[in-house]
């Protein structure tokens, strides 16, 4: 949720943010009008309430006609106070409801435009050159007995799969290595719930009533998370954190669930776009003034992981029109996928400034003793999709796959061999 004070003091900042996102900036005038009417109604209520209290005190000292006049006025005021309170509450509710639909203010410097208007910041690593026809991850997974898509579909339907044998070992090793890196960097490891209340989902920035990507259990009014960002963001909801403890960093391991409702016909082959996957997610609470540097730290940790698994990748600065509701700035790391001849996203890190914290009421007390909202940030450290890039970039002519050196202690193998051997 955006800061009302920022809206009042610098409405042009929100107008500019809406425009670079490709959103309607006329909502700013609607918000300002609602805010002005709400404050006017509140002032009226408070003025009438003060008069009501004053008359209440005067009645006991008055007599005769004066007393009756005061009683008559008190009766009028009671109705007026109730009406003013009702109006102020209704306007506040309308304002809050509209504010919940407004995305975060984009950080200065983020590229404008849509999905294809990202800016490539750097390319790292050498793309592999094969002296044989490279296989894609599906064929490799079948040769290795690592991925079983056919039985995944038989058991659960399209976009589900089994990881088995070396495939399961590869994922467990990868996520364990990610968690170990996070621990060494000072993160607290967390195994998070995968079912959350609607207020946790909405507080993180998801529109549960309209988001077709989210799985819902209607009988329980619970939602399956698409990322452990959600439970980690809500973990300190309605709390005031100790300033000395900031930044507070958590690494959440969870299964994640996405309906992929808008991806009909996209990535139907393999495990790039699926309904269920596992992920280690970094999450940080810090002071808003520290969030820009914290964002760069999260990106550096993502790059460190990618370099451990020896993948060629690039870093992109995501355009404003492709940012999620909560993000003010987002960097993606995309690995080279040989079978597709292009880069695909493996990690994403977002600075959500104080947007989520305002919704979830997460604050800290600064040196002035007053509570202030924290900033929240998130970043992927490893996920199931990485298996695609690891298999394809490290494959050999005979269908075997070399395990990256840093990953070997976690997988327990140097090379993944085809089952036929």
Secondary structure, DSSP 8 states (H G I E B T S, - for coil): ---HHHHHH-HHHHHHHHHHHT--TTHHHHHHHHHHHHHHHHHHHHHHHHHHHHHHHHHTT--HHHHHHHHHHHHHHHHHHHHHHHHHHHHHHHHHHHHTTS-----TT---SSTT--EEEEEES-----SS----HHHHHHHHT-EEHHHHHHHH-TT--EE-THHHHHHHHHHHHHHHHHHHTT-EEEE--SEEEHHHHHHHT--TTT-TT-EEETTTTEEE-SSTHHHHHHTTTTEEE-GGG-SEEEEEEEEEE---TT-TTSS-SSSSS-SEEEEEEEEEEE-GGGHHHHHHHHHHHHHHHHHHTT--EEEEE--GGGS-SS-SEEEEEEEEETTTTEEEEEEEEEE-TTHHHHHHTEEEE-TTS-EEE-EEEEEEEEETTHHHHHHHHTB-TTS-EE--HHHHHHHS-SEE--TT-
